[in-house]
Every structure is written in C-alpha cells, then in structure tokens.
Amino acid sequence: MKGFCLLSAALLASTAAWAGAPPKYPAATIPDALRENAHAVVRLYDQTFTVKSAGQAVNTLRYAITILDADGDDYAVDQVGYDKFTSINYLKGAVYDAEGKLLRTLRSADVRDVSITSDISIAEDNRARIANLQQGRYPYTVEFEEEYTTSNTLFYPVWMPVLATHLGVEQSQFRVKMPASLPALRYREVNLPAGSQDKQTTEGNYTVHAWSIVNVPAFEPESYSLPLRELLPAVYTAPATFEVQNHAGDLTSWEGFGSSGSTS
C-alpha cells in the first residue's frame, strides 16, 4: 500500500507539473503564409554534427513539427537507424495539442525496433528505432530529440530544411563542428535563400559551420517542373579524411579515396 501511495503521489506530481507548464508550439502562432498549401509546418529544426576525430562523430537533433491534417501524419513518425558502426545515445519525444499543452511524452510502447534490409543483401545488420506519436485530432505538434554516435565517418549529413512539398518551415538550423586537428570541412550549398550561406565561428578547438533559414512557405511544384532535388535548398557535407574499421582514407582525390591503410 505504501508503494502504491508513493507511485500515485509521483503520478499526481508529474501531472501537475505538465498542467502548469507553459504551452509550447501553439498552432495559432503559425503565420498564415506558412499554413497555405501545407499539411505540416516545421516549428523548429536544430541539428549539430560534431566531428570528434577522423574516426568518430556525434549527431544531435531536436525538431518539432505541427501536423495540420491527416496528410501530414507521416511527420509524426521518427526513425533513427543504427548498425555495428552507429549507436543510439537517446531517443525522446513528446506530443502537444493545438493549444500547445503537453498530451504525453514518448513511451516504450510507441517505439518499435526493426530490422532494415536492402536489395543488396539479406545478411545485413542494419536496424532502426521507429517512434510513432500520431494523433487523431488536428492540429497537433510532435517534438523529437535524438542523438547517435558513429564510427563510420565516411558519410556526413545532408541538410535539407524543406524535406518535401506541402511543408512549411518556421525555422531550421544546421551546424557542423570540425576540430582544428582535421582538414577543413568539404561542403556544397544548393538553392539556399540569400543570407543563409555558411557562417563560420570558432568554439574552443572547433571551427563551427552554421546554416539557417526562417519562414519558408510550403513548396508546391508546377507541372513538368525540375526534380525536387534541383529546386529545394540543401547543404551537402563531406569529410576530407575519414576512418572506417581502423582503415583511414581521404576524399581530396580519387587516389586518396581508392587507397586506405590500417590505423592500428
């Protein structure tokens, strides 16, 4: 009975804390221009890719999306992949109603751990955690926080602030932190709005590359238009040097990419 009372008290305290919390991401504050032609609106997207060394990097991401109708429900599902090179440090989530009141946080029952196979091989060990916070009443907002550590530094992230058509973006930012001990970051900017290009700063022993955009209306392509990848903004990043399974290489030339050597 004592344990039950303690549990009840904890649940009541937690509920009271939720009830007293200020609203987050109320749908009414979304500008009309971002709602037009949109099934969902990105309220916040904040990604930081920290390169620890030639053989290790950490990716940290927090984002919130308001789902306006049933066609936007797919954005309420988050997928984080992992394999023998990549480990998930955490995956958190929360869902809010139209007024921005917390409905609940992500539960273990909301997350599936699944195997991912490709057409290349059935003997792969790629897996993913899939978190689902879909609701039945609109609008609602989902917020996810995730982080993973990888020892496969051959592949750096691609930042695509506008993920698809019919998606408005209130604010999105992307940072890559490169240690002074490594060569400069290699990157390519595509279709970025004016003022959104790379802004470099120094943070301790890191050079920080930062990109951001704000208030981008939902994109609706015209008939016979170019492919989306040629129209939407993006930043492609890549290492100059990398390590995979104690084998080092570089991407500064085809010769460097083709050669590798053990670091052990």
For each residue, the residues with C-beta under 8 A, 3 or more apart:
1: 4 5
2: 5 6
3: 6 7
4: 1 7 8
5: 1 2 8 9
6: 2 3 9 10
7: 3 4 10 11
8: 4 5 11 12
9: 5 6 12 13
10: 6 7 13 14
11: 7 8 14 15
12: 8 9 15 16
13: 9 10 16 17
14: 10 11 17 18
15: 11 12 18 19
16: 12 13 19 20
17: 13 14 20 21
18: 14 15 21 101 102
19: 15 16
20: 16 17
21: 17 18 24 102
22:
23: 26 96 99 100 101
24: 21 64 96 100 102 141 143
25: 29 43 44 64 66 96 100 141 143
26: 23 29 98 99 100
27: 30 66 68 98 99 100 139 141
28: 98 99
29: 25 26
30: 27 34 35 41 43 66 168 170
31: 34 35 170 215
32: 35 36
33: 36 168 215 217
34: 30 31 38 41 168 169 170 215 216 217 218
35: 30 31 32 38 41 68 168
36: 32 33 168 217 218
37: 166 217 218 220
38: 34 35 41 68 72 166 167 168 217 218
39: 67 68 69 71 72 166 167 218
40: 65 66 67 68 72 75 166 167 168
41: 30 34 35 38 65 66 68 167 168 169 170 218
42: 45 63 64 65 161 163 167 168 169 170 171 172
43: 25 30 64 65 66 141 170 171
44: 25 62 63 64 143 170 171 172
45: 42 61 62 63 64 161 169 171 172 173 174
46: 61 62 63 172 173
47: 59 60 61 62 63 157 159 173 174 175
48: 59 60 61 174 175 176 177
49: 57 58 59 60 156 157 174 175 176 177 237
50: 57 58 59 60 176 177 206
51: 56 57 153 176 177 178 179 182 239
52: 56 57 58 179
53: 56 179 181 182 243
54: 153 182 239 241 242 243 248
55: 151 153 242 243 244 246 248 263
56: 51 52 53 149 150 151 153
57: 49 50 51 52 149 150 153 156
58: 49 50 52 89 147 148 149 150
59: 47 48 49 50 147 148 149 150 157
60: 47 48 49 50 146 147
61: 45 46 47 48 144 145 146 147
62: 44 45 46 47 143 144 145 146
63: 42 44 45 46 47 143 144
64: 24 25 42 43 44 45 141 142 143 144
65: 40 41 42 43 72 75 76 141 142
66: 25 27 30 40 41 43 139 140 141
67: 39 40 72 73 75 76 134 135 138 139 140 141 142
68: 27 35 38 39 40 41 72 138 139
69: 39 72 138 139
70: 73 138
71: 39 166
72: 38 39 40 65 67 68 69 75 76 166 167
73: 67 70 76 77 134
74: 77
75: 40 65 67 72 142 167
76: 65 67 72 73 95 132 133 134 135 140 142
77: 73 74 130 131 132 133 134
78: 91 93 130 131 133 142 144 146
79: 128 129 130 131
80: 88 91 128 129 131 146 148
81: 86 116 126 127 128
82: 86 87 88 126 127 128 129 148
83: 86 124 125 126 127
84: 125
85: 150 151 152 244 245
86: 81 82 83 148 149 150 151 152
87: 82 148 149 150
88: 80 82 91 129 146 147 148
89: 58 147 148 149
90: 145 146 147
91: 78 80 88 106 111 129 131 144 145 146
92: 105 106 144 145 146
93: 78 105 106 110 131 133 142 143 144 145
94: 102 103 104 105 106 133 142 143
95: 76 102 103 104 133 135 140 141 142 143
96: 23 24 25 100 101 102 103 140 141 142 143
97: 100 101 103 137 140
98: 26 27 28 137 138 139 140
99: 23 26 27 28
100: 23 24 25 26 27 96 97 141
101: 18 23 96 97
102: 18 21 24 94 95 96 105
103: 94 95 96 97 135 140
104: 94 95 107
105: 92 93 94 102
106: 91 92 93 94 110 111 131 133 144
107: 104 110 111
108: 111
109:
110: 93 106 107 131 132 133
111: 91 106 107 108 129 130 131 132
112: 129 130 132
113: 127 128 129 130
114: 127 128 130
115: 126 127
116: 81 124 126 127 128
117: 121 122 124 126
118: 121 124 126
119:
120: 124
121: 117 118 124
122: 117
123:
124: 83 116 117 118 120 121
125: 83 84
126: 81 82 83 115 116 117 118
127: 81 82 83 113 114 115 116
128: 79 80 81 82 113 114 116
129: 79 80 82 88 91 111 112 113
130: 77 78 79 111 112 113 114
131: 77 78 79 80 91 93 106 110 111 144
132: 76 77 110 111 112
133: 76 77 78 93 94 95 106 110 142
134: 67 73 76 77
135: 67 76 95 103 138 140
136:
137: 97 98 140
138: 67 68 69 70 98 135
139: 27 66 67 68 69 98
140: 66 67 76 95 96 97 98 103 135 137
141: 24 25 27 43 64 65 66 67 95 96 100
142: 64 65 67 75 76 78 93 94 95 96 133
143: 24 25 44 62 63 64 93 94 95 96
144: 61 62 63 64 78 91 92 93 106 131
145: 61 62 90 91 92 93
146: 60 61 62 78 80 88 90 91 92
147: 58 59 60 61 88 89 90
148: 58 59 80 82 86 87 88 89
149: 56 57 58 59 86 87 89
150: 56 57 58 59 85 86 87 153
151: 55 56 85 86 243 244 245
152: 85 86 155 244
153: 51 54 55 56 57 150 156 239 242 243 244
154: 239 242 244 249
155: 152
156: 49 57 153 176 185 237 238 239
157: 47 49 59 174 176 237
158: 234 235 236 237
159: 47 172 174 211 234 235 237
160: 163 232 233 234
161: 42 45 169 172 174 213 216 233 234
162: 167 169 216 219 232 233
163: 42 160 167
164: 167 228
165: 218 219 220 221 228
166: 37 38 39 40 71 72 218 219 220
167: 38 39 40 41 42 72 75 162 163 164 218 219
168: 30 33 34 35 36 38 40 41 42 216 217 218
169: 34 41 42 45 161 162 172 213 214 215 216
170: 30 31 34 41 42 43 44 214 215
171: 42 43 44 45 212 213 214 215
172: 42 44 45 46 159 161 169 212 213 214
173: 45 46 47 210 211 212 213
174: 45 47 48 49 157 159 161 210 211 212 235
175: 47 48 49 208 209 210 211
176: 48 49 50 51 156 157 185 187 208 209 237
177: 48 49 50 51 203 206 207 208 209
178: 51 182 184 185 206 207 208 209
179: 51 52 53 182 205 206
180: 205 206 207
181: 53 205
182: 51 53 54 178 179 239 240 241
183: 240 241 250 252
184: 178 207 240
185: 156 176 178 207 209 237 238 239 240
186: 237 238 239 240 251
187: 176 198 209 235 236 237 238
188: 235 236
189: 192 197 198 211 234 235
190: 233 234 235 236
191: 230 231 232 233 234
192: 189 196 197 211 213 233 235
193: 196 213 216 233
194:
195:
196: 192 193 211 212 213 233
197: 189 192 211
198: 187 189 209 210 211 235
199: 209 210 211
200: 207 208 209 210
201: 207 208 210
202: 206 207 208
203: 177 206 207 208
204:
205: 179 180 181
206: 50 177 178 179 180 202 203
207: 177 178 180 184 185 200 201 202 203
208: 175 176 177 178 200 201 202 203
209: 175 176 177 178 185 187 198 199 200 237
210: 173 174 175 198 199 200 201
211: 159 173 174 175 189 192 196 197 198 199 235
212: 171 172 173 174 196
213: 161 169 171 172 173 192 193 196 216 233
214: 169 170 171 172
215: 31 33 34 169 170 171
216: 34 161 162 168 169 193 213 219 233
217: 33 34 36 37 38 168
218: 34 36 37 38 39 41 165 166 167 168
219: 162 165 166 167 216 231 232
220: 37 165 166
221: 165 225 228 231
222: 225
223:
224:
225: 221 222 231
226: 230 231
227: 230 231
228: 164 165 221 231 232
229: 232 234
230: 191 226 227
231: 191 219 221 225 226 227 228
232: 160 162 191 219 228 229
233: 160 161 162 190 191 192 193 196 213 216
234: 158 159 160 161 189 190 191 229
235: 158 159 174 187 188 189 190 192 198 211
236: 158 187 188 190
237: 49 156 157 158 159 176 185 186 187 209
238: 156 185 186 187 251
239: 51 54 153 154 156 182 185 186 242 251
240: 182 183 184 185 186 250 251 252
241: 54 182 183 248 249 250 251
242: 54 55 153 154 239 248 249 250 251
243: 53 54 55 151 153 246 247 248 249 263
244: 55 85 151 152 153 154 247 249
245: 85 151
246: 55 243 262 263 264
247: 243 244 260 261 262 263
248: 54 55 241 242 243 260 261 262 263
249: 154 241 242 243 244 256 257 259 260
250: 183 240 241 242 253 256 257
251: 186 238 239 240 241 242 256 257
252: 183 240 256
253: 250 256 257
254: 257 258
255: 258 259
256: 249 250 251 252 253 259
257: 249 250 251 253 254
258: 254 255
259: 249 255 256
260: 247 248 249
261: 247 248
262: 246 247 248
263: 55 243 246 247 248
264: 246
